[in-house]
Amino acid sequence: MISNCSRSGSAIVLADAATLGVAVRQARKTHGLTQAGLAGLAGTGPRFISELERGKESAELGKVLGVLAVLGLRLMLAGADA
């Protein structure tokens, strides 16, 4: 479930791991990358990318941040009232 996505696609409120997975998949496809290609650039395996895109909740944060960096994405935190 992606919510509060701006028209430019620049902001997504992540409600759960599945939402992050959808965002990663969309960004990967926008960049024209396969899961294997993204894995190679991010220094992970294709299985990790597959599990991340399917919303695996126990994905290692460091690897997730690496994947996001390759895709030009940032994870930002804000208070609930923001």
C-alpha positions in Angstrom: 0.0 0.0 0.0 1.6 3.3 -1.1 0.0 6.3 0.4 0.6 10.0 0.2 2.6 9.7 -3.0 3.1 13.1 -4.6 2.3 13.6 -8.3 6.0 13.9 -9.0 6.6 10.5 -7.3 9.1 12.2 -5.0 7.6 11.2 -1.6 6.1 8.0 -0.4 4.9 7.2 3.1 6.0 3.7 3.9 3.3 1.9 5.9 5.1 -1.5 5.8 7.8 -3.6 4.2 5.6 -4.4 1.2 5.3 -0.7 0.3 9.1 -0.4 0.3 9.3 -3.4 -1.9 6.9 -1.9 -4.4 8.9 1.4 -4.4 12.1 -0.5 -5.0 10.6 -2.5 -7.9 9.2 0.6 -9.5 12.5 2.4 -9.3 14.5 -0.6 -10.6 12.2 -0.8 -13.6 12.4 2.9 -14.2 16.2 2.6 -14.3 15.9 -0.3 -16.8 17.6 -2.8 -14.4 17.0 -6.5 -13.8 17.0 -7.8 -10.3 20.4 -9.4 -11.1 21.7 -6.1 -12.4 20.6 -4.2 -9.4 22.0 -6.8 -7.1 25.4 -6.5 -8.8 25.5 -2.8 -8.5 24.4 -2.9 -4.9 26.7 -5.7 -3.8 24.0 -8.1 -2.9 22.5 -11.2 -4.5 19.5 -11.4 -6.7 17.7 -13.4 -4.0 18.0 -10.4 -1.7 16.5 -8.1 -4.3 13.7 -10.5 -4.9 12.9 -10.8 -1.2 13.1 -7.0 -0.7 10.7 -6.4 -3.6 8.3 -9.0 -2.1 8.3 -7.1 1.2 10.4 -9.4 3.4 10.3 -7.8 6.8 13.6 -9.1 8.0 15.7 -7.6 5.3 19.1 -6.3 6.5 18.9 -2.5 6.9 22.4 -1.9 5.7 21.8 -3.8 2.4 18.4 -2.0 2.0 20.1 1.3 2.3 22.7 0.2 -0.3 20.0 -0.8 -2.8 18.2 2.5 -2.2 21.5 4.5 -2.8 22.1 2.7 -6.1 18.6 3.6 -7.2 19.0 7.2 -6.1 16.5 6.9 -3.3 16.8 8.1 0.3 15.0 6.9 3.4 13.8 9.8 5.4 12.1 9.8 8.9 9.6 12.3 10.1 7.4 12.5 13.2 3.9 11.3 12.9 2.6 14.9 13.0 4.8 16.0 10.1 
